[in-house]
Amino acid sequence: MRAFLQGARLESVFPIAATVEDAQIREWPWRAIGLFAGGSALCLALVWGGTAGTGGASDAAAGIDFGLTDVSMPASLPFLALLKLVAAAAIGLLVTLVHAPASRDRRLNRSMEQAQVLLCVAGALVMIIIGNNLARAFGIAGAASIIRFRTPVEDPKDITILFLLMGLGMAAGLGAFATAGLAAAFLCVCLLALDRFPSEQRPRELLVDIVAEGREFPVVHVESVFARNGIIFEPRDVSQGKATSVKYHVSLDRRLSLEELSAQLSGAASGVVSVAWKNPKKGS
């Protein structure tokens, strides 16, 4: 059976163990355990620091400064600001690590993951700079109006996560560590709980352009990969030259990884040299 699975190139689809005993042994989810332990420790530390009064009390009692006076900064404030930035970065990293596996229908790209962490830090930095100074608040608002973010975000959930991370960063920047810690823990629990809700997801419609060497296209190999992964396909365009290119219109489960499918299609001795995925045009 093992030789049959390897001969059919199904070892990347089904996990193969050496013995039945090895297959029956379930590995501990060490990544989930470590994430839970680290996240719990971070949130408890933030709550403890906030209840101990490590930040924000002196700023709240100082009132609003309209920017007409120049108050000297105590020597301890820069280190407190650094602590707030570190706390914001840790919160952003925790939420990103929880949010990444929760997005099962697609994988977060590296830019989005980095943007989530940096946006949380940006929220903390903005609140640190503003403090109680009203003039600084207007200055930062004017500077922020110049920036235009034109990167499209397909999933409304990602936009909501970015908005919430900005709020968590602002809480850390204000020194409200207890609020930031409890809110981060609540957000992580909400992400995990929402991911457990059953949902009827529509299949993903894509166009895939597969290019093979020579004039012979590996139809059997490509269609067997589609069949193993439960993909409904329809050939659209065929072009031949020094290389043969076939475009398929496919309907697949949103939880399937396009990177994994590309690896299966361009496997060893398949003859496939490139696989390109793109969204179909409307009406196609």
Backbone bond lengths (Angstrom), bond angles and torsions (degrees), N, CA, C in turn:
res aa  C-N    CA-C-N  psi(-1)  N-CA   C-N-CA  omega(-1)  CA-C   N-CA-C  phi
1 M - - - 1.461 - - 1.522 111.38 -
2 R 1.340 115.60 -41.56 1.459 118.77 179.97 1.523 110.61 -63.75
3 A 1.347 116.18 -42.27 1.463 119.66 178.53 1.528 110.93 -64.49
4 F 1.340 116.44 -35.95 1.461 119.48 178.51 1.532 111.33 -64.74
5 L 1.349 116.97 -43.81 1.463 120.32 179.52 1.522 111.38 -64.36
6 Q 1.337 116.71 -40.63 1.450 119.39 178.66 1.523 111.20 -68.52
7 G 1.349 116.77 -37.63 1.454 119.21 178.00 1.507 112.90 -67.01
8 A 1.326 116.91 -31.29 1.465 121.36 177.07 1.514 112.85 -86.54
9 R 1.340 116.34 4.30 1.474 122.13 179.52 1.524 111.70 58.20
10 L 1.316 115.74 42.81 1.465 121.44 178.51 1.520 112.49 -104.95
11 E 1.359 117.05 7.92 1.463 118.16 -179.13 1.514 112.16 -69.02
12 S 1.360 116.94 -22.86 1.463 119.54 176.62 1.520 112.25 -82.69
13 V 1.334 116.95 -12.63 1.471 121.03 180.00 1.518 111.25 -96.91
14 F 1.362 116.58 -43.41 1.456 121.75 -179.83 1.521 109.44 -111.68
15 P 1.332 118.20 133.82 1.472 119.46 175.11 1.518 110.53 -68.73
16 I 1.329 117.13 133.83 1.457 122.89 -177.18 1.513 108.49 -113.19
17 A 1.312 117.10 128.12 1.463 123.24 178.24 1.517 109.22 -112.87
18 A 1.352 115.75 156.88 1.464 120.44 -177.62 1.517 111.49 -71.21
19 T 1.320 117.81 -39.15 1.462 121.45 -178.81 1.521 109.68 -132.69
20 V 1.332 115.40 169.15 1.464 120.66 177.89 1.526 110.20 -66.71
21 E 1.330 116.51 -37.07 1.470 120.26 179.31 1.529 110.85 -62.82
22 D 1.335 115.95 -41.38 1.463 118.80 178.22 1.519 111.09 -64.96
23 A 1.309 117.17 -36.34 1.462 119.86 -179.61 1.522 111.76 -69.90
24 Q 1.344 116.86 -30.26 1.464 119.86 -178.59 1.512 112.81 -80.12
25 I 1.328 117.56 -16.54 1.456 121.18 179.88 1.525 108.92 -80.83
26 R 1.279 116.60 122.08 1.460 121.62 177.90 1.517 109.84 -93.38
27 E 1.330 114.83 128.28 1.456 119.34 178.75 1.530 110.17 -74.51
28 W 1.314 113.79 145.04 1.460 119.09 176.68 1.531 109.38 -68.19
29 P 1.333 117.55 138.19 1.479 119.29 177.21 1.534 110.49 -76.59
30 W 1.335 115.16 76.75 1.461 119.52 -173.70 1.527 112.17 -63.11
31 R 1.316 116.63 -33.85 1.462 117.82 179.85 1.524 111.13 -64.96
32 A 1.341 116.74 -44.83 1.464 120.07 179.28 1.526 110.76 -66.24
33 I 1.347 116.36 -38.47 1.465 119.52 178.85 1.523 110.84 -64.99
34 G 1.336 116.41 -44.78 1.459 119.67 178.84 1.515 112.37 -64.40
35 L 1.344 116.34 -39.37 1.465 119.53 178.16 1.518 111.10 -65.36
36 F 1.323 117.35 -41.55 1.469 120.27 178.43 1.519 110.98 -64.08
37 A 1.350 116.81 -43.64 1.467 119.51 -179.02 1.525 110.82 -66.61
38 G 1.331 117.03 -45.26 1.459 119.51 179.86 1.512 112.82 -65.88
39 G 1.347 116.87 -41.37 1.460 119.31 178.49 1.513 112.70 -65.89
40 S 1.323 116.09 -40.10 1.467 119.03 177.70 1.518 111.45 -64.17
41 A 1.345 116.19 -41.92 1.463 119.64 178.94 1.521 110.99 -63.42
42 L 1.348 116.80 -41.37 1.460 120.10 179.52 1.524 111.20 -63.55
43 C 1.328 117.54 -47.74 1.470 120.11 -178.36 1.523 111.31 -65.14
44 L 1.336 117.68 -39.97 1.468 120.07 177.74 1.521 111.38 -65.19
45 A 1.335 116.69 -38.62 1.467 119.53 178.28 1.521 111.21 -65.56
46 L 1.337 117.01 -39.53 1.465 119.94 178.47 1.525 110.96 -66.88
47 V 1.328 116.46 -42.14 1.470 118.82 178.47 1.522 110.74 -64.18
48 W 1.348 116.80 -42.35 1.459 119.67 178.39 1.525 110.72 -63.48
49 G 1.339 117.16 -43.30 1.453 119.35 179.26 1.511 112.62 -65.15
50 G 1.352 116.19 -36.88 1.463 118.57 179.22 1.512 112.61 -70.43
51 T 1.327 117.28 -40.76 1.468 119.29 179.24 1.520 112.10 -72.17
52 A 1.355 117.02 -23.19 1.464 120.01 177.01 1.517 112.02 -78.84
53 G 1.366 116.82 -7.76 1.459 119.85 176.30 1.507 113.21 76.72
54 T 1.375 116.15 46.68 1.463 118.64 -178.56 1.505 113.54 -88.67
55 G 1.271 119.05 -5.33 1.457 117.19 -179.94 1.511 111.72 -163.55
56 G 1.330 114.32 153.18 1.443 122.49 171.04 1.505 115.27 88.31
57 A 1.334 119.68 -18.48 1.461 119.48 -176.27 1.510 111.45 -69.84
58 S 1.340 117.24 -44.90 1.453 119.89 -178.79 1.515 111.75 -67.07
59 D 1.357 117.03 -34.76 1.451 119.38 178.83 1.516 111.25 -68.04
60 A 1.334 116.61 -40.55 1.460 119.40 -178.09 1.522 111.21 -66.14
61 A 1.316 117.89 -32.25 1.457 120.82 -177.61 1.514 112.97 -82.44
62 A 1.320 116.63 -10.69 1.458 119.36 -174.83 1.513 112.29 -81.14
63 G 1.346 117.66 -15.96 1.439 120.06 -178.45 1.516 111.36 81.31
64 I 1.333 117.56 -169.12 1.458 123.27 -176.82 1.510 109.33 -98.61
65 D 1.335 114.44 129.53 1.453 120.79 176.43 1.519 107.88 -102.54
66 F 1.351 116.73 122.51 1.457 120.86 -177.76 1.523 112.48 -86.03
67 G 1.331 117.79 12.59 1.445 120.93 176.70 1.516 113.90 82.04
68 L 1.313 117.75 12.32 1.462 120.52 -178.48 1.510 112.63 -91.09
69 T 1.326 117.04 -12.17 1.461 120.13 -179.95 1.516 109.55 -122.86
70 D 1.310 116.09 156.12 1.460 122.41 178.52 1.517 108.07 -113.69
71 V 1.322 115.40 103.57 1.446 120.93 -176.96 1.513 108.34 -96.97
72 S 1.309 117.80 131.13 1.460 121.32 179.20 1.519 109.94 -69.62
73 M 1.348 115.75 144.35 1.453 121.73 -176.02 1.518 109.70 -91.13
74 P 1.324 118.71 127.17 1.464 120.20 175.59 1.521 110.66 -61.56
75 A 1.328 114.49 156.03 1.461 119.52 -175.62 1.517 112.67 -66.42
76 S 1.340 118.44 -24.96 1.465 120.88 -176.65 1.526 113.56 -81.61
77 L 1.351 117.70 -17.16 1.452 119.74 -175.23 1.527 113.55 -64.40
78 P 1.339 121.22 -41.01 1.476 118.60 177.37 1.519 113.46 -58.43
79 F 1.323 118.25 -38.37 1.462 120.84 179.24 1.530 110.97 -70.24
80 L 1.349 116.57 -34.44 1.458 119.76 175.23 1.528 110.45 -66.74
81 A 1.334 116.57 -38.92 1.462 120.37 176.88 1.528 110.66 -63.42
82 L 1.329 116.79 -40.90 1.466 119.79 177.12 1.524 111.11 -62.69
83 L 1.340 116.46 -39.26 1.462 120.03 177.42 1.519 111.19 -62.20
84 K 1.317 117.24 -39.31 1.461 120.76 178.47 1.527 111.08 -65.27
85 L 1.330 116.91 -41.23 1.466 120.12 179.03 1.529 111.06 -65.41
86 V 1.322 116.58 -40.74 1.468 120.07 178.27 1.533 110.24 -63.85
87 A 1.329 116.30 -41.75 1.465 119.62 178.31 1.521 110.82 -63.47
88 A 1.343 117.59 -40.86 1.463 120.59 178.75 1.522 111.11 -64.63
89 A 1.352 117.14 -42.33 1.462 120.29 178.46 1.529 111.29 -63.51
90 A 1.331 117.23 -39.59 1.468 120.69 178.72 1.524 110.94 -65.80
91 I 1.325 117.34 -40.59 1.467 120.32 178.12 1.525 110.16 -64.47
92 G 1.344 116.86 -45.16 1.459 119.66 178.90 1.514 112.53 -61.30
93 L 1.340 116.74 -39.99 1.464 120.37 178.97 1.526 111.39 -66.79
94 L 1.334 116.62 -39.30 1.466 120.40 179.62 1.521 111.03 -63.78
95 V 1.329 116.92 -47.90 1.464 119.97 -179.22 1.528 110.60 -64.79
96 T 1.334 117.70 -37.66 1.461 120.89 179.05 1.521 111.27 -65.11
97 L 1.334 117.59 -41.26 1.458 120.78 179.16 1.526 111.95 -66.22
98 V 1.328 116.60 -33.34 1.462 119.58 177.61 1.528 110.65 -77.34
99 H 1.322 116.64 -37.75 1.461 121.19 -176.40 1.523 112.27 -72.85
100 A 1.347 118.00 -31.17 1.469 120.95 -175.88 1.526 112.78 -62.42
101 P 1.350 120.37 -52.87 1.469 118.07 177.72 1.519 113.75 -72.00
102 A 1.344 116.97 -20.04 1.467 118.76 178.38 1.520 111.91 -70.43
103 S 1.348 117.32 -23.44 1.467 120.93 178.10 1.521 108.60 -85.73
104 R 1.332 116.39 76.49 1.454 120.11 -172.46 1.520 112.90 -76.71
105 D 1.339 117.59 -25.41 1.447 118.21 -177.96 1.519 112.66 -74.67
106 R 1.325 118.00 -13.44 1.455 121.81 178.25 1.518 107.61 -162.61
107 R 1.306 115.82 157.12 1.460 120.81 179.41 1.516 109.69 -95.86
108 L 1.325 115.88 137.36 1.455 119.72 174.67 1.521 109.36 -67.88
109 N 1.330 115.95 134.73 1.452 117.64 176.36 1.524 109.55 -77.79
110 R 1.319 115.23 165.80 1.459 120.52 -174.72 1.525 111.88 -64.40
111 S 1.324 116.82 -35.12 1.466 119.92 -179.99 1.520 111.46 -64.07
112 M 1.336 116.80 -40.87 1.463 119.73 179.41 1.522 110.91 -67.01
113 E 1.328 117.34 -40.34 1.459 119.97 178.43 1.528 110.99 -62.02
114 Q 1.326 116.89 -44.57 1.459 119.97 178.83 1.523 111.40 -66.87
115 A 1.344 116.80 -37.19 1.465 119.97 179.72 1.523 111.25 -63.85
116 Q 1.330 117.54 -36.36 1.459 120.00 179.55 1.516 111.44 -64.28
117 V 1.321 117.39 -43.52 1.463 120.45 179.80 1.522 110.40 -67.72
118 L 1.337 116.70 -45.73 1.462 120.25 -176.57 1.523 111.76 -68.54
119 L 1.336 117.69 -32.01 1.465 119.18 178.67 1.518 110.84 -67.82
120 C 1.328 117.12 -35.96 1.460 119.77 176.02 1.532 110.45 -64.70
121 V 1.326 116.80 -41.49 1.465 120.62 176.59 1.526 110.26 -64.88
122 A 1.341 116.79 -38.94 1.466 120.06 179.64 1.521 111.33 -62.53
123 G 1.336 117.21 -40.39 1.461 119.39 177.78 1.515 111.96 -61.98
124 A 1.339 116.49 -40.91 1.470 119.33 178.04 1.522 110.90 -66.10
125 L 1.329 116.94 -42.00 1.466 120.16 -178.56 1.513 111.58 -65.00
126 V 1.335 117.28 -37.82 1.461 120.69 178.42 1.524 110.54 -61.96
127 M 1.330 117.09 -45.42 1.462 119.56 -179.27 1.525 111.67 -69.12
128 I 1.336 117.36 -32.63 1.466 119.67 176.98 1.527 110.10 -65.71
129 I 1.324 116.78 -43.24 1.469 120.42 -178.89 1.518 111.06 -67.90
130 I 1.329 117.10 -42.06 1.462 119.56 -177.70 1.525 110.82 -67.98
131 G 1.364 116.07 -48.61 1.463 118.59 -177.42 1.517 110.54 58.00
132 N 1.341 116.27 -126.09 1.460 122.12 176.76 1.517 112.07 -108.17
133 N 1.344 116.41 14.68 1.457 121.06 -174.13 1.518 109.64 -91.75
134 L 1.328 116.83 114.10 1.454 121.06 -178.31 1.522 111.53 -69.00
135 A 1.341 116.94 -35.55 1.457 120.05 179.29 1.528 111.61 -63.81
136 R 1.326 117.22 -38.75 1.462 119.94 177.33 1.520 111.44 -64.91
137 A 1.327 116.43 -36.71 1.458 119.61 179.19 1.520 111.14 -61.55
138 F 1.347 116.87 -44.51 1.457 119.54 177.74 1.525 110.96 -66.79
139 G 1.324 116.99 -35.67 1.462 119.80 179.22 1.517 112.22 -65.15
140 I 1.326 117.05 -44.42 1.464 120.28 179.30 1.526 110.58 -68.39
141 A 1.336 117.32 -36.34 1.464 119.42 177.39 1.522 110.89 -63.15
142 G 1.331 116.37 -39.00 1.465 119.33 177.40 1.513 112.51 -67.68
143 A 1.341 116.31 -39.57 1.465 119.40 178.56 1.526 111.20 -67.87
144 A 1.325 117.09 -37.64 1.467 120.03 -179.59 1.519 112.04 -68.61
145 S 1.338 117.43 -27.17 1.466 119.69 179.47 1.523 111.92 -69.13
146 I 1.333 117.42 -18.33 1.466 120.04 178.73 1.520 111.04 -75.98
147 I 1.344 116.90 -30.23 1.461 121.62 -174.89 1.522 109.58 -76.70
148 R 1.324 115.66 134.72 1.457 121.46 176.99 1.524 108.84 -124.56
149 F 1.317 116.50 120.37 1.458 121.31 177.38 1.531 108.06 -98.38
150 R 1.322 115.20 113.50 1.461 120.59 -176.93 1.533 112.31 -110.09
151 T 1.315 118.39 8.71 1.453 120.55 178.65 1.530 109.23 -75.25
152 P 1.335 118.38 120.65 1.477 119.24 -178.89 1.524 111.25 -71.63
153 V 1.323 115.25 139.04 1.464 122.00 175.24 1.511 107.01 -115.83
154 E 1.350 116.42 114.58 1.461 121.00 -172.30 1.527 112.43 -72.94
155 D 1.311 117.57 -40.66 1.461 120.75 -172.67 1.527 109.80 -94.19
156 P 1.335 119.03 123.85 1.472 120.43 176.18 1.524 112.52 -59.88
157 K 1.330 116.94 -25.89 1.458 120.09 179.11 1.522 110.86 -63.91
158 D 1.347 117.50 -37.69 1.456 120.42 178.95 1.524 111.29 -65.37
159 I 1.334 116.83 -39.45 1.463 119.81 177.77 1.524 110.91 -63.40
160 T 1.323 115.91 -40.84 1.470 119.87 178.92 1.518 110.88 -64.84
161 I 1.334 117.34 -40.57 1.461 120.62 178.28 1.527 110.43 -62.61
162 L 1.322 117.48 -41.59 1.469 120.35 178.15 1.529 110.88 -61.89
163 F 1.331 116.58 -42.03 1.468 120.34 179.23 1.525 110.75 -63.81
164 L 1.333 116.77 -43.44 1.462 120.28 179.85 1.528 111.45 -66.84
165 L 1.333 117.16 -37.30 1.464 119.85 178.25 1.525 111.29 -66.27
166 M 1.326 116.87 -35.92 1.460 119.14 174.47 1.526 110.45 -60.85
167 G 1.338 117.11 -42.81 1.461 120.33 177.92 1.516 112.37 -64.61
168 L 1.338 117.73 -40.45 1.468 120.25 177.60 1.525 110.77 -64.87
169 G 1.330 116.65 -39.49 1.458 118.93 176.86 1.512 112.56 -64.22
170 M 1.321 117.16 -38.55 1.466 119.93 177.07 1.519 111.31 -64.24
171 A 1.340 116.39 -39.16 1.464 119.03 177.74 1.525 110.58 -62.70
172 A 1.326 117.11 -41.88 1.460 119.72 177.25 1.517 111.42 -66.14
173 G 1.330 117.35 -38.04 1.461 120.54 178.09 1.513 113.19 -65.12
174 L 1.316 116.76 -31.63 1.464 120.76 176.29 1.528 112.21 -76.47
175 G 1.332 117.40 -11.24 1.450 120.33 -177.38 1.512 113.27 87.04
176 A 1.330 117.48 8.05 1.467 120.89 177.99 1.525 108.23 -84.29
177 F 1.341 116.16 69.95 1.453 121.10 -174.23 1.526 112.09 -65.60
178 A 1.324 117.15 -36.99 1.461 119.69 179.62 1.523 111.05 -63.70
179 T 1.334 116.54 -44.24 1.467 120.37 177.68 1.520 110.97 -63.57
180 A 1.333 116.79 -43.32 1.464 120.39 -179.85 1.528 111.18 -63.99
181 G 1.338 117.26 -41.85 1.455 120.32 -179.46 1.517 112.52 -65.99
182 L 1.330 116.52 -46.09 1.463 119.68 179.53 1.526 111.40 -66.51
183 A 1.340 116.80 -39.45 1.466 119.63 179.21 1.524 111.20 -66.88
184 A 1.345 117.61 -38.57 1.464 120.26 177.55 1.525 111.19 -64.24
185 A 1.342 117.04 -42.97 1.465 120.30 177.63 1.524 110.99 -63.42
186 F 1.324 116.99 -41.85 1.465 120.68 178.96 1.522 111.30 -64.17
187 L 1.352 116.93 -40.02 1.460 120.29 179.25 1.525 111.66 -65.64
188 C 1.326 117.28 -40.73 1.467 120.62 178.21 1.526 111.21 -64.11
189 V 1.334 116.53 -41.31 1.467 119.70 178.06 1.527 110.37 -64.25
190 C 1.338 116.54 -39.96 1.466 119.83 178.38 1.522 111.36 -63.42
191 L 1.335 118.00 -41.55 1.466 121.07 179.17 1.528 111.06 -62.40
192 L 1.327 115.96 -43.51 1.467 119.46 179.85 1.524 111.41 -68.18
193 A 1.327 116.47 -37.91 1.462 119.70 -179.72 1.529 111.43 -69.51
194 L 1.330 117.13 -42.15 1.457 120.01 179.60 1.516 111.52 -65.74
195 D 1.332 116.85 -30.51 1.461 120.35 179.60 1.517 111.74 -69.96
196 R 1.331 117.58 -22.26 1.463 120.88 -179.05 1.523 112.72 -84.29
197 F 1.330 117.67 -12.33 1.457 119.23 -179.78 1.526 109.83 -69.36
198 P 1.333 117.67 130.65 1.468 118.54 176.84 1.524 110.62 -69.35
199 S 1.294 115.35 141.02 1.463 120.12 -179.10 1.521 109.68 -142.75
200 E 1.306 114.65 141.91 1.458 120.75 176.07 1.526 107.29 -92.90
201 Q 1.327 115.42 99.90 1.452 120.54 -177.44 1.524 110.22 -93.26
202 R 1.302 115.41 137.91 1.448 120.51 175.58 1.517 109.57 -71.15
203 P 1.321 117.56 146.10 1.463 119.23 178.31 1.522 111.46 -64.45
204 R 1.287 114.78 155.67 1.466 121.73 -178.30 1.525 109.18 -89.11
205 E 1.320 117.14 127.24 1.464 122.77 179.92 1.525 108.68 -99.96
206 L 1.339 115.69 123.59 1.460 121.25 -178.12 1.514 110.18 -141.04
207 L 1.329 114.96 161.10 1.456 123.25 168.85 1.516 108.25 -109.59
208 V 1.313 117.25 131.48 1.455 121.36 179.06 1.520 108.39 -122.00
209 D 1.330 115.16 128.46 1.464 122.45 178.80 1.523 107.80 -105.88
210 I 1.324 116.75 114.02 1.464 122.75 -176.95 1.519 108.62 -111.18
211 V 1.318 116.45 124.65 1.464 122.73 -178.69 1.520 108.02 -113.44
212 A 1.349 115.89 129.29 1.464 121.99 -179.65 1.526 109.50 -121.05
213 E 1.329 116.21 156.52 1.454 121.86 178.68 1.528 110.38 -72.02
214 G 1.339 114.72 144.83 1.454 119.78 175.05 1.518 112.74 72.28
215 R 1.332 114.14 -166.76 1.455 120.69 -177.35 1.519 113.15 -97.49
216 E 1.338 116.77 -4.18 1.459 121.00 177.86 1.523 109.53 -98.78
217 F 1.319 116.92 119.86 1.464 121.55 -179.42 1.529 109.27 -96.64
218 P 1.357 117.91 132.52 1.484 120.74 -178.46 1.521 111.76 -76.17
219 V 1.326 115.76 73.69 1.461 120.57 -176.03 1.530 111.07 -63.31
220 V 1.336 116.75 -43.48 1.461 120.35 -177.37 1.528 110.86 -62.61
221 H 1.337 116.34 -43.74 1.467 119.75 -179.10 1.529 110.91 -64.54
222 V 1.327 117.31 -46.66 1.468 121.01 -176.58 1.524 110.44 -64.68
223 E 1.315 116.91 -46.15 1.461 119.48 -177.48 1.524 111.98 -71.47
224 S 1.340 117.88 -26.37 1.469 119.46 174.71 1.518 111.29 -70.43
225 V 1.330 117.50 -36.00 1.466 120.50 174.97 1.519 110.16 -64.01
226 F 1.331 116.81 -43.48 1.463 120.00 177.33 1.531 110.92 -61.01
227 A 1.322 116.74 -42.24 1.464 120.09 -177.78 1.519 111.55 -67.54
228 R 1.345 118.19 -40.39 1.467 120.37 -179.85 1.516 112.08 -62.34
229 N 1.323 116.87 -32.23 1.458 121.05 -177.08 1.528 112.90 -97.50
230 G 1.333 117.18 8.96 1.454 120.51 176.91 1.513 113.54 67.25
231 I 1.325 117.65 34.91 1.462 122.54 -176.98 1.532 109.41 -96.49
232 I 1.313 115.62 127.87 1.468 121.11 173.83 1.526 107.44 -86.97
233 F 1.322 116.99 127.12 1.466 119.96 -173.00 1.523 110.31 -132.05
234 E 1.322 113.77 158.14 1.456 121.66 176.76 1.522 108.63 -147.76
235 P 1.337 119.01 118.41 1.469 120.41 178.08 1.527 110.47 -65.58
236 R 1.317 115.84 139.81 1.458 120.96 -178.32 1.537 111.39 -115.49
237 D 1.313 116.97 -65.90 1.462 121.74 -174.37 1.515 109.93 -122.82
238 V 1.336 115.80 143.92 1.457 122.77 176.23 1.520 108.26 -130.95
239 S 1.321 116.34 130.25 1.465 121.33 176.19 1.514 108.51 -133.84
240 Q 1.333 115.77 136.89 1.454 121.90 -177.49 1.512 110.20 -123.39
241 G 1.311 115.21 146.05 1.449 124.35 177.38 1.508 108.15 -169.41
242 K 1.329 116.07 -132.32 1.457 118.31 171.04 1.519 111.10 -67.06
243 A 1.328 115.29 -25.73 1.464 121.65 174.00 1.521 108.57 -131.78
244 T 1.314 116.07 155.08 1.465 121.65 -179.23 1.520 109.36 -106.74
245 S 1.320 115.88 129.69 1.461 121.63 -178.94 1.521 109.29 -121.22
246 V 1.324 115.32 130.86 1.463 121.73 177.92 1.525 107.95 -127.59
247 K 1.331 115.59 130.84 1.457 121.41 177.06 1.521 109.18 -104.64
248 Y 1.325 115.10 130.87 1.457 122.40 179.07 1.519 109.32 -115.81
249 H 1.320 115.47 141.66 1.466 121.11 166.09 1.518 106.90 -96.38
250 V 1.342 116.78 118.87 1.454 120.89 -172.43 1.523 109.78 -121.06
251 S 1.319 114.82 152.27 1.462 123.83 174.48 1.527 106.96 -126.60
252 L 1.333 116.83 116.01 1.456 120.93 -172.19 1.513 111.51 -136.41
253 D 1.313 115.08 163.37 1.462 122.51 177.24 1.525 109.29 -66.54
254 R 1.332 116.08 137.01 1.455 120.39 -178.76 1.518 113.22 -66.42
255 R 1.334 117.45 -19.27 1.454 119.82 -179.79 1.519 113.02 -80.50
256 L 1.327 117.44 -11.37 1.459 120.05 178.46 1.521 110.47 -71.73
257 S 1.319 115.78 140.17 1.460 122.17 179.38 1.520 109.44 -87.36
258 L 1.330 116.37 125.53 1.459 120.11 178.37 1.521 111.34 -66.85
259 E 1.339 117.01 -32.46 1.459 119.54 177.31 1.525 111.55 -64.64
260 E 1.330 116.08 -40.83 1.466 120.14 178.64 1.522 111.00 -67.46
261 L 1.337 117.00 -40.40 1.454 120.01 177.65 1.525 111.35 -64.30
262 S 1.318 117.23 -40.63 1.464 120.33 177.68 1.518 111.14 -62.97
263 A 1.341 116.42 -38.39 1.465 119.77 178.15 1.520 111.17 -65.80
264 Q 1.326 117.32 -38.70 1.461 119.96 178.16 1.527 111.54 -67.85
265 L 1.329 116.98 -39.22 1.459 120.18 -179.06 1.524 112.16 -68.76
266 S 1.324 116.52 -38.75 1.464 120.71 -178.17 1.523 111.50 -99.20
267 G 1.326 117.14 35.69 1.456 121.16 179.93 1.515 111.88 -67.88
268 A 1.325 114.14 175.47 1.459 120.35 -177.49 1.522 110.24 -62.23
269 A 1.345 115.71 139.30 1.472 124.76 176.63 1.522 112.85 62.28
270 S 1.337 117.64 17.81 1.459 119.34 178.16 1.523 111.97 -86.10
271 G 1.331 117.23 -24.20 1.453 121.09 -177.81 1.504 114.55 85.18
272 V 1.338 117.99 -5.11 1.463 121.76 179.35 1.521 108.93 -81.30
273 V 1.336 116.66 128.02 1.464 120.89 -177.37 1.522 112.24 -104.09
274 S 1.316 118.75 -23.39 1.465 119.73 179.46 1.522 109.74 -155.76
275 V 1.341 114.43 147.67 1.464 122.68 177.67 1.515 107.50 -134.30
276 A 1.339 117.36 123.06 1.460 121.86 -177.81 1.526 109.13 -125.90
277 W 1.341 115.09 128.01 1.468 121.29 179.83 1.523 109.01 -107.31
278 K 1.315 117.11 141.38 1.460 120.11 175.15 1.530 108.91 -155.25
279 N 1.316 114.13 158.40 1.462 119.85 179.35 1.527 109.77 -75.63
280 P 1.330 117.39 139.18 1.466 119.25 179.32 1.528 110.89 -71.83
281 K 1.307 114.80 151.21 1.457 119.51 176.17 1.518 109.90 -74.08
282 K 1.316 115.42 154.42 1.454 119.51 -179.36 1.531 110.18 -64.55
283 G 1.328 114.21 133.62 1.447 119.64 -179.20 1.508 114.30 89.06
284 S 1.371 117.66 -3.85 1.464 119.59 -179.32 1.513 111.23 -88.48
